[in-house]
Amino acid sequence: MSNPSVERPGPTTFALSISSLIFGLVLGYFIGSGSSIGLFGSSDTSTKSSKKKSPARSWPNSYDVNVNVGSDSSDEEFARAIHTGKSDDADDESSDDADSDEVALVDTDRIKAIANTNEEVKLMLVVRTDLGMTKGKIAAQCGHATLAVYRALTANSSASAMLRRWESHGQPKIAVKCESEDQLLMLQGQAISLGLPAKVIRDAGRTQIEANSATVLGVLGPKGLVDQVTGGLKLL
């Protein structure tokens, strides 16, 4: 008697899923291994791509900063102005120093005697209030006066000790006010008579005030002598 054929059931859905999963894992493993050893030639490309996407981190705080080599900072312009007496900034607040020969008014012998004292050195900036200058204009004129006095002292070797003392103690600067050009010039004369460097700034007259107007007087020296000139003036 012949045995009837027995039909075997087909694979279940679960079995197919498991088989597909195993096949996918094995295939992925081999593909990954092949890529890591450069079997598919994509390692260099991916490396170059990653380098392009992740730039090197900057030192010290990983900030990426673009440095404009050709640009000048304000500090560089100020340093250049100290040595050359000229500034690249041609804005409307610039001014001209009319008394270019005023450096010669510094008495070398008296400066030498003054410089040898140990008294506090300060710079007084006397500002005219009758011109109606804005705060920005006043700041610009005071900057010109500070630079003018500094240049006058650096041009005179006898004043180097006093200048170093002023620089080493924070370069104290005090702004006071006067009411007219006559008063400003009178104060300048008093300062010069005491042997102090005194520079008057005259504006070019391109914006707020008339050309050649005396705006600020700068006087630098030992506190006792400077107070004889500006001690009676009120703070700006």
Backbone hydrogen bonds, N-H to C=O, Kabsch-Sander energy under -0.5 kcal/mol:
donor,donor_aa,acceptor,acceptor_aa,energy
7,E,5,S,-0.6
16,L,12,T,-2.0
17,S,13,T,-2.2
18,I,14,F,-2.3
19,S,15,A,-2.3
20,S,16,L,-2.5
21,L,17,S,-2.3
22,I,18,I,-2.5
23,F,19,S,-2.5
24,G,20,S,-2.4
25,L,21,L,-2.4
26,V,22,I,-2.5
27,L,23,F,-2.6
28,G,24,G,-2.6
29,Y,25,L,-2.2
30,F,26,V,-2.2
31,I,27,L,-2.4
32,G,28,G,-2.6
33,S,29,Y,-2.5
34,G,30,F,-2.4
35,S,31,I,-2.2
36,S,32,G,-2.0
37,I,33,S,-1.3
38,G,35,S,-1.2
39,L,34,G,-3.2
40,F,34,G,-0.5
41,G,38,G,-0.7
46,S,42,S,-2.2
47,T,43,S,-2.2
48,K,44,D,-2.7
49,S,45,T,-2.3
50,S,46,S,-2.4
51,K,47,T,-2.0
52,K,48,K,-2.0
53,K,49,S,-1.9
54,S,50,S,-1.9
62,S,58,S,-1.8
64,D,62,S,-0.5
65,V,63,Y,-0.8
67,V,65,V,-0.7
68,N,66,N,-0.6
69,V,67,V,-1.1
71,S,68,N,-1.2
77,E,73,S,-2.1
78,F,74,S,-2.3
79,A,75,D,-2.5
80,R,76,E,-2.4
81,A,77,E,-2.2
82,I,78,F,-1.8
83,H,79,A,-1.5
84,T,80,R,-2.4
85,G,81,A,-2.4
90,A,88,D,-0.8
94,S,91,D,-1.5
96,D,202,R,-1.0
98,A,96,D,-0.9
100,S,98,A,-1.5
102,E,99,D,-1.3
104,A,101,D,-1.3
105,L,102,E,-1.8
106,V,103,V,-1.6
107,D,105,L,-0.5
108,T,106,V,-0.8
111,I,107,D,-2.7
112,K,108,T,-2.2
113,A,109,D,-1.7
114,I,110,R,-2.6
115,A,111,I,-2.9
116,N,112,K,-0.9
117,T,114,I,-1.6
122,K,221,G,-2.3
123,L,172,P,-2.4
124,M,122,K,-0.5
124,M,219,V,-3.3
125,L,174,I,-3.0
126,V,124,M,-0.6
126,V,217,L,-3.1
127,V,125,L,-0.6
127,V,176,V,-2.9
128,R,215,T,-2.2
129,T,178,C,-2.5
132,G,129,T,-0.8
138,I,134,T,-2.6
139,A,135,K,-2.4
140,A,136,G,-2.1
141,Q,137,K,-2.4
142,C,138,I,-2.6
143,G,139,A,-1.9
144,H,140,A,-2.0
145,A,141,Q,-2.2
146,T,142,C,-2.5
147,L,143,G,-2.2
148,A,144,H,-2.4
149,V,145,A,-2.4
150,Y,146,T,-2.2
151,R,147,L,-2.5
152,A,148,A,-2.0
153,L,149,V,-2.0
154,T,150,Y,-2.4
155,A,151,R,-1.4
156,N,153,L,-1.3
157,S,155,A,-0.6
159,A,156,N,-1.8
160,S,157,S,-1.4
163,L,159,A,-2.5
164,R,160,S,-2.5
165,R,161,A,-1.9
166,W,162,M,-2.1
167,E,163,L,-2.4
168,S,164,R,-2.6
169,H,165,R,-0.8
169,H,166,W,-0.5
170,G,167,E,-1.2
171,Q,166,W,-2.3
174,I,123,L,-2.4
176,V,125,L,-2.6
176,V,174,I,-0.5
177,K,234,K,-2.1
178,C,127,V,-2.4
184,L,180,S,-1.7
185,L,181,E,-2.7
186,M,182,D,-2.0
187,L,183,Q,-2.2
188,Q,184,L,-1.8
189,G,185,L,-2.1
190,Q,186,M,-2.0
191,A,187,L,-2.2
192,I,188,Q,-2.4
193,S,189,G,-2.1
194,L,190,Q,-1.0
194,L,191,A,-0.6
195,G,192,I,-1.6
196,L,191,A,-2.5
199,K,218,G,-2.4
201,I,216,V,-2.8
202,R,96,D,-0.9
203,D,213,S,-2.5
204,A,94,S,-0.6
212,N,203,D,-2.8
213,S,210,E,-1.3
215,T,201,I,-3.0
216,V,201,I,-0.7
217,L,126,V,-2.4
218,G,199,K,-2.9
219,V,124,M,-2.5
220,L,197,P,-1.3
221,G,122,K,-1.9
223,K,120,E,-3.0
226,V,222,P,-2.6
227,D,223,K,-2.5
228,Q,224,G,-0.7
228,Q,225,L,-0.7
229,V,225,L,-0.6
229,V,226,V,-1.4
230,T,226,V,-2.5
231,G,227,D,-1.8
233,L,230,T,-1.7
236,L,175,A,-2.4
